Amino acid sequence: MTDPKIMCSVYRSDKKEGMYIYVPKQEPFENVPEALLQTFGTPGHVMDLMLTPDRTLARVDVRQVIQGIQQNGYYLQMPPLEGQF
C-alpha cells in the first residue's frame, strides 16, 4: 500500500481564533456539516498544501489530518488550550 497523499485547502475561522478546517482542495465543503459551518463562521482561505505522512504541521499530527479527511471529508483543528504553544 502506498502512503496517502491529499491535496488540501486550509481555512481559518472568523469566529474563533486558532480554529482551522482542512478540506480536500477539489471539493472543499462538500462533506462539512452545515451546523459546523455555522459555528465556524465565514471560512478565510489560508493556503493549499499537499499532505503526506512525512510532512510536519505546526500544531497537529499530519496523520490525524489525513485520517480525518479520509473518514469524514474534513479535519477540524481546534485552538490550543490556554498555556499551550
Buried (B, 14 or more C-beta within 10 A) or exposed (E): EEEEEBEBBBBBBEEEEEBBBBBBEEEBBEEBEEEEBEEBBEBEEEEEBEBEEEEEBEEBEBBEBBEBBEEEBBBBBEBEEEEEE
